[in-house]
Amino acid sequence: MKVVGNLIAAHRLRLGVVALSLPLLLAACTGGVAGGTVSGHLLRVGGPVGAGSPPLSGTVTFTSSSGTVTKVHASASGGFHSDLPAGTYTLTGTSPALNDGELICYSNPRMMEMKSESAMTQDVFCSIR
C-alpha cells in the first residue's frame, strides 16, 4: 500500500509542476513572435515642379535589426502590404522605372518599430532631382 501511495504522490507532484510550468511555457513560445501589418506606397518625389509624387511599381524590402529580410511587391499603384513579426525594421525600396532598379528608396523615418497586433502605414520615397 505504501508503494501505491508514493506513486500517487509522485504523480500529483508531476501534475503540479506541469500545471505551474504551462503558463511560463506558453509565454515563452509566444513572446516576440506576434506582430502586425504594414501597408504603404512606393512613391517618386522630386523632379519637375508640379510633378507631384506618382506611385511606382517595384519591391519594398523590410530588414529586421537581426538581419532577416522580407521583400514584397509594390503594385502599379505603388501599394504594398506585409505581415511582419514584432521588431525594428529598416525599409527600402527599388523600382525598375528609376535607374534600372538601382536607385535605393527610403522610408521617412528610416526605421520603424512593429508592435504586436498593430497596423501601420509607412510610405517609401524614391527621391530624384
N, CA, C and O of each residue as an XYZ file, in Angstrom:
516
protein
N       0.803     -1.180      0.000
C       0.000      0.000      0.000
C       0.858      1.261      0.000
O       0.538      2.252     -0.656
N       1.967      1.198      0.760
C       2.842      2.352      0.840
C       3.403      2.707     -0.540
O       3.536      3.886     -0.870
N       3.729      1.704     -1.336
C       4.258      1.926     -2.686
C       3.222      2.644     -3.542
O       3.563      3.589     -4.254
N       1.978      2.220     -3.488
C       0.901      2.853     -4.267
C       0.738      4.298     -3.823
O       0.575      5.189     -4.657
N       0.779      4.533     -2.535
C       0.658      5.902     -2.009
C       1.788      6.790     -2.504
O       1.567      7.952     -2.843
N       3.010      6.239     -2.546
C       4.156      7.004     -3.049
C       4.018      7.300     -4.533
O       4.360      8.396     -4.977
N       3.524      6.345     -5.305
C       3.309      6.553     -6.741
C       2.269      7.642     -6.988
O       2.443      8.483     -7.870
N       1.192      7.628     -6.212
C       0.150      8.651     -6.362
C       0.713     10.022     -5.997
O       0.438     11.002     -6.690
N       1.476     10.108     -4.947
C       2.071     11.383     -4.526
C       3.035     11.909     -5.600
O       3.035     13.100     -5.913
N       3.846     11.019     -6.152
C       4.781     11.423     -7.207
C       4.027     11.901     -8.443
O       4.426     12.880     -9.075
N       2.943     11.219     -8.788
C       2.133     11.599     -9.936
C       1.510     12.984     -9.718
O       1.504     13.815    -10.627
N       0.994     13.224     -8.527
C       0.401     14.529     -8.207
C       1.466     15.630     -8.278
O       1.193     16.732     -8.754
N       2.661     15.330     -7.810
C       3.747     16.299     -7.864
C       4.079     16.650     -9.313
O       4.246     17.823     -9.647
N       4.175     15.629    -10.178
C       4.438     15.885    -11.606
C       3.340     16.724    -12.234
O       3.629     17.648    -12.994
N       2.087     16.420    -11.930
C       0.970     17.200    -12.463
C       1.034     18.645    -11.986
O       0.749     19.568    -12.749
N       1.404     18.839    -10.733
C       1.523     20.196    -10.191
C       2.616     20.981    -10.892
O       2.431     22.156    -11.210
N       3.760     20.342    -11.138
C       4.863     21.004    -11.836
C       4.441     21.384    -13.250
O       4.724     22.494    -13.702
N       3.770     20.480    -13.950
C       3.295     20.758    -15.307
C       2.295     21.911    -15.287
O       2.380     22.815    -16.119
N       1.352     21.892    -14.352
C       0.339     22.942    -14.270
C       0.968     24.301    -13.991
O       0.534     25.308    -14.551
N       1.981     24.342    -13.136
C       2.646     25.604    -12.829
C       3.553     26.069    -13.977
O       3.745     27.270    -14.163
N       4.101     25.141    -14.732
C       5.021     25.475    -15.819
C       4.307     25.887    -17.096
O       4.876     26.615    -17.909
N       3.089     25.443    -17.286
C       2.375     25.686    -18.542
C       2.256     27.169    -18.892
O       2.553     27.527    -20.032
N       1.838     28.056    -17.979
C       1.754     29.475    -18.349
C       3.110     30.055    -18.756
O       3.184     30.864    -19.681
N       4.181     29.650    -18.072
C       5.510     30.139    -18.439
C       5.937     29.627    -19.798
O       6.533     30.363    -20.586
N       5.638     28.375    -20.076
C       5.982     27.786    -21.358
C       5.221     28.473    -22.491
O       5.804     28.780    -23.531
N       3.949     28.712    -22.300
C       3.151     29.399    -23.325
C       3.652     30.812    -23.560
O       3.712     31.254    -24.708
N       4.010     31.529    -22.517
C       4.530     32.889    -22.662
C       5.849     32.880    -23.429
O       6.091     33.756    -24.259
N       6.695     31.903    -23.157
C       7.978     31.815    -23.859
C       7.786     31.495    -25.328
O       8.535     31.984    -26.174
N       6.791     30.680    -25.638
C       6.555     30.294    -27.030
C       5.979     31.429    -27.851
O       6.242     31.514    -29.050
N       5.199     32.301    -27.234
C       4.558     33.365    -27.994
C       5.296     34.682    -27.900
O       5.046     35.574    -28.711
N       6.193     34.840    -26.947
C       6.896     36.102    -26.779
C       7.736     36.448    -27.995
O       8.540     35.631    -28.445
N       7.557     37.678    -28.547
C       8.358     38.150    -29.661
C       7.947     37.604    -31.005
O       8.522     37.998    -32.020
N       6.974     36.711    -31.056
C       6.571     36.121    -32.322
C       5.441     36.916    -32.951
O       5.432     37.134    -34.163
N       4.495     37.348    -32.140
C       3.349     38.074    -32.663
C       3.818     39.358    -33.325
O       4.855     39.910    -32.956
N       3.082     39.819    -34.269
C       3.452     41.036    -34.968
C       2.228     41.757    -35.464
O       1.149     41.659    -34.881
N       2.405     42.477    -36.540
C       1.325     43.258    -37.102
C       1.457     43.378    -38.599
O       2.200     42.634    -39.239
N       0.723     44.330    -39.148
C       0.739     44.536    -40.589
C       1.202     45.953    -40.906
O       0.966     46.889    -40.142
N       1.850     46.085    -42.024
C       2.257     47.400    -42.518
C       1.808     47.513    -43.967
O       1.965     46.584    -44.759
N       1.250     48.660    -44.292
C       0.814     48.964    -45.649
C       1.373     50.330    -46.020
O       1.669     51.146    -45.147
N       1.513     50.570    -47.296
C       2.004     51.875    -47.729
C       2.110     51.944    -49.228
O       1.533     51.131    -49.951
N       2.859     52.933    -49.687
C       3.058     53.154    -51.117
C       4.523     53.428    -51.405
O       5.231     54.024    -50.593
N       4.963     52.989    -52.560
C       6.274     53.317    -53.099
C       6.031     54.514    -54.018
O       5.301     54.410    -55.004
N       6.648     55.652    -53.687
C       6.349     56.905    -54.390
C       7.612     57.594    -54.886
O       8.659     57.531    -54.241
N       7.504     58.253    -56.041
C       8.600     59.081    -56.545
C       8.395     60.492    -56.018
O       7.280     61.012    -56.055
N       9.460     61.116    -55.529
C       9.398     62.511    -55.098
C      10.524     63.279    -55.774
O      11.582     62.727    -56.076
N      10.274     64.574    -56.006
C      11.256     65.420    -56.677
C      10.958     65.499    -58.162
O       9.894     65.075    -58.615
N      11.891     66.038    -58.911
C      11.693     66.200    -60.348
C      11.102     67.560    -60.664
O      11.222     68.491    -59.868
N      10.464     67.683    -61.819
C       9.940     68.978    -62.236
C       8.874     69.516    -61.280
O       8.154     68.751    -60.640
N       8.787     70.850    -61.196
C       7.782     71.489    -60.358
C       6.400     71.050    -60.824
O       6.113     71.033    -62.021
N       5.552     70.696    -59.872
C       4.192     70.291    -60.186
C       4.042     68.827    -60.569
O       2.941     68.385    -60.897
N       5.136     68.068    -60.533
C       5.067     66.663    -60.933
C       4.361     65.799    -59.887
O       3.894     64.701    -60.189
N       4.288     66.308    -58.654
C       3.637     65.534    -57.593
C       4.492     64.365    -57.141
O       5.715     64.375    -57.281
N       3.824     63.357    -56.594
C       4.503     62.147    -56.107
C       3.833     60.928    -56.714
O       3.048     60.253    -56.047
N       4.137     60.637    -57.983
C       3.475     59.498    -58.626
C       3.893     58.167    -58.009
O       5.031     58.015    -57.563
N       2.967     57.199    -57.984
C       3.287     55.863    -57.459
C       4.212     55.112    -58.402
O       4.248     55.374    -59.604
N       4.949     54.183    -57.840
C       5.873     53.350    -58.606
C       5.640     51.881    -58.280
O       5.369     51.527    -57.133
N       5.746     51.038    -59.282
C       5.772     49.604    -59.005
C       7.210     49.242    -58.661
O       8.143     49.941    -59.055
N       7.385     48.173    -57.941
C       8.734     47.758    -57.590
C       8.740     46.800    -56.419
O       7.811     46.013    -56.238
N       9.794     46.873    -55.627
C       9.989     45.989    -54.487
C      10.270     46.809    -53.240
O      11.075     47.741    -53.264
N       9.603     46.457    -52.156
C       9.868     47.074    -50.854
C      10.498     45.995    -49.977
O      10.002     44.871    -49.898
N      11.595     46.358    -49.324
C      12.356     45.416    -48.504
C      12.337     45.859    -47.054
O      12.651     47.007    -46.737
N      11.964     44.932    -46.171
C      11.981     45.151    -44.729
C      13.162     44.359    -44.188
O      13.199     43.137    -44.329
N      14.126     45.034    -43.571
C      15.282     44.360    -42.977
C      15.207     44.538    -41.470
O      15.266     45.658    -40.962
N      15.075     43.413    -40.752
C      14.956     43.477    -39.292
C      16.308     43.792    -38.667
O      17.347     43.665    -39.315
N      16.285     44.202    -37.408
C      17.527     44.510    -36.702
C      18.422     43.277    -36.570
O      19.627     43.407    -36.357
N      17.834     42.077    -36.697
C      18.637     40.850    -36.646
C      19.137     40.422    -38.023
O      19.863     39.436    -38.146
N      18.739     41.181    -39.076
C      19.213     40.888    -40.426
C      18.257     40.086    -41.283
O      18.570     39.802    -42.439
N      17.098     39.710    -40.756
C      16.104     38.979    -41.548
C      15.501     39.915    -42.590
O      15.121     41.042    -42.273
N      15.414     39.445    -43.834
C      14.914     40.266    -44.939
C      13.573     39.719    -45.427
O      13.421     38.523    -45.675
N      12.606     40.630    -45.556
C      11.299     40.305    -46.125
C      11.071     41.252    -47.291
O      11.146     42.470    -47.129
N      10.793     40.696    -48.471
C      10.545     41.524    -49.658
C       9.109     41.345    -50.108
O       8.578     40.234    -50.117
N       8.477     42.475    -50.488
C       7.114     42.446    -51.005
C       7.054     43.273    -52.284
O       7.875     44.163    -52.505
N       6.078     42.967    -53.111
C       5.879     43.665    -54.386
C       5.019     44.906    -54.170
O       4.008     44.857    -53.470
N       5.426     46.008    -54.773
C       4.597     47.212    -54.828
C       3.921     47.196    -56.200
O       4.592     47.123    -57.230
N       2.602     47.264    -56.204
C       1.820     47.174    -57.452
C       2.002     48.424    -58.316
O       2.716     49.352    -57.936
N       1.357     48.436    -59.465
C       1.416     49.585    -60.371
C       0.899     50.855    -59.697
O       1.299     51.959    -60.064
N       0.013     50.701    -58.712
C      -0.483     51.864    -57.962
C       0.447     52.203    -56.801
O       0.149     53.097    -56.009
N       1.570     51.496    -56.696
C       2.560     51.744    -55.653
C       2.257     51.065    -54.335
O       3.086     51.084    -53.425
N       1.082     50.462    -54.215
C       0.670     49.882    -52.941
C       1.410     48.605    -52.586
O       1.707     47.777    -53.447
N       1.702     48.463    -51.296
C       2.287     47.223    -50.776
C       1.691     46.929    -49.414
O       1.131     47.810    -48.762
N       1.818     45.680    -48.992
C       1.275     45.218    -47.714
C       2.107     44.027    -47.258
O       2.494     43.179    -48.063
N       2.379     43.973    -45.944
C       3.126     42.834    -45.410
C       2.752     42.595    -43.955
O       2.468     43.530    -43.207
N       2.756     41.326    -43.571
C       2.643     40.929    -42.169
C       4.062     40.702    -41.676
O       4.847     40.004    -42.318
N       4.388     41.293    -40.537
C       5.741     41.190    -40.005
C       5.716     40.814    -38.533
O       4.813     41.229    -37.807
N       6.699     40.031    -38.076
C       6.832     39.787    -36.640
C       7.188     41.098    -35.929
O       7.730     42.016    -36.545
N       6.884     41.177    -34.648
C       7.256     42.355    -33.869
C       8.766     42.552    -33.947
O       9.528     41.585    -33.915
N       9.190     43.803    -34.049
C      10.609     44.101    -34.109
C      10.869     45.443    -34.763
O       9.938     46.172    -35.105
N      12.140     45.763    -34.932
C      12.561     47.014    -35.554
C      13.050     46.715    -36.970
O      13.807     45.768    -37.188
N      12.611     47.530    -37.926
C      12.905     47.300    -39.338
C      13.402     48.573    -40.016
O      13.009     49.683    -39.657
N      14.276     48.386    -41.004
C      14.649     49.430    -41.943
C      13.900     49.132    -43.223
O      13.890     47.992    -43.687
N      13.262     50.161    -43.809
C      12.514     49.976    -45.053
C      13.263     50.621    -46.199
O      13.707     51.765    -46.100
N      13.399     49.887    -47.279
C      13.972     50.418    -48.508
C      13.120     49.929    -49.669
O      12.297     49.026    -49.514
N      13.321     50.523    -50.810
C      12.584     50.097    -51.983
C      13.390     50.336    -53.246
O      14.362     51.092    -53.249
N      12.975     49.685    -54.309
C      13.548     49.904    -55.635
C      12.426     49.826    -56.655
O      11.407     49.174    -56.428
N      12.624     50.495    -57.778
C      11.665     50.429    -58.874
C      12.428     50.332    -60.180
O      13.394     51.065    -60.389
N      12.005     49.429    -61.069
C      12.673     49.334    -62.367
C      12.494     50.606    -63.198
O      13.208     50.804    -64.181
N      11.554     51.464    -62.815
C      11.316     52.709    -63.550
C      12.362     53.776    -63.251
O      12.429     54.787    -63.950
N      13.182     53.563    -62.220
C      14.190     54.550    -61.834
C      15.574     53.930    -61.834
O      15.865     53.025    -61.052
N      16.421     54.428    -62.720
C      17.823     53.987    -62.783
C      17.932     52.471    -62.893
O      18.776     51.854    -62.244
N      17.076     51.876    -63.714
C      17.060     50.420    -63.937
C      16.969     49.620    -62.640
O      17.530     48.528    -62.541
N      16.265     50.159    -61.650
C      16.090     49.467    -60.380
C      17.261     49.589    -59.432
O      17.288     48.925    -58.396
N      18.237     50.431    -59.768
C      19.439     50.576    -58.940
C      19.313     51.686    -57.894
O      20.110     51.732    -56.957
N      18.326     52.583    -58.033
C      18.144     53.667    -57.071
C      17.509     53.102    -55.808
O      16.449     52.479    -55.871
N      18.146     53.315    -54.667
C      17.609     52.850    -53.382
C      16.696     53.950    -52.830
O      17.085     55.115    -52.739
N      15.494     53.559    -52.472
C      14.491     54.474    -51.935
C      14.326     54.172    -50.445
O      14.531     53.039    -50.008
N      13.951     55.204    -49.661
C      13.892     55.053    -48.207
C      12.566     55.535    -47.638
O      11.892     56.382    -48.224
N      12.207     54.980    -46.487
C      11.052     55.485    -45.744
C      11.518     56.661    -44.893
O      12.716     56.856    -44.685
N      10.572     57.428    -44.414
C      10.880     58.535    -43.510
C       9.937     58.450    -42.328
O       8.751     58.733    -42.499
N      10.384     58.080    -41.145
C      11.771     57.818    -40.768
C      12.260     56.487    -41.344
O      11.464     55.648    -41.766
N      13.560     56.314    -41.354
C      14.145     55.115    -41.975
C      13.913     53.846    -41.169
O      13.936     52.745    -41.720
N      13.690     53.992    -39.884
C      13.445     52.831    -39.030
C      11.991     52.850    -38.580
O      11.422     53.914    -38.333
N      11.396     51.668    -38.474
C      10.048     51.559    -37.932
C      10.028     50.435    -36.922
O      10.765     49.456    -37.044
N       9.180     50.585    -35.926
C       9.043     49.536    -34.918
C       7.670     48.909    -35.060
O       6.648     49.576    -34.903
N       7.659     47.619    -35.360
C       6.406     46.870    -35.462
C       6.099     46.306    -34.087
O       6.897     45.571    -33.505
N       4.926     46.664    -33.579
C       4.494     46.152    -32.284
C       3.429     45.090    -32.511
O       2.790     45.051    -33.563
N       3.248     44.245    -31.532
C       2.261     43.167    -31.632
C       0.876     43.735    -31.875
O       0.476     44.742    -31.290
N       0.163     43.060    -32.755
C      -1.225     43.373    -33.068
C      -1.422     44.821    -33.495
O      -2.418     45.444    -33.128
N      -0.486     45.361    -34.265
C      -0.625     46.737    -34.740
C      -0.780     46.746    -36.258
O      -0.376     45.813    -36.952
N      -1.370     47.816    -36.742
C      -1.499     48.056    -38.177
C      -0.894     49.431    -38.444
O      -1.321     50.431    -37.866
N       0.101     49.470    -39.322
C       0.818     50.718    -39.587
C       0.740     51.079    -41.064
O       0.514     50.231    -41.927
N       0.935     52.371    -41.321
C       1.102     52.855    -42.685
C       2.484     53.484    -42.764
O       2.835     54.328    -41.939
N       3.269     53.075    -43.755
C       4.621     53.603    -43.916
C       4.921     53.662    -45.409
O       4.969     52.628    -46.076
N       5.124     54.873    -45.937
C       5.456     55.033    -47.341
C       6.966     55.000    -47.543
O       7.735     55.308    -46.633
N       7.379     54.618    -48.760
C       8.789     54.583    -49.138
C       8.944     55.541    -50.310
O       8.194     55.472    -51.284
N       9.936     56.446    -50.207
C      10.098     57.524    -51.175
C      11.359     57.357    -52.012
O      12.447     57.108    -51.491
N      11.186     57.499    -53.320
C      12.312     57.469    -54.251
C      12.574     58.912    -54.674
O      11.808     59.493    -55.444
N      13.635     59.468    -54.178
C      13.942     60.875    -54.413
C      14.774     61.045    -55.681
O      15.852     60.467    -55.821
N      14.246     61.854    -56.604
C      15.000     62.166    -57.830
C      15.217     63.668    -57.891
O      14.545     64.424    -57.190
N      16.148     64.100    -58.723
C      16.436     65.536    -58.857
C      15.889     66.068    -60.135
O      16.034     67.257    -60.421
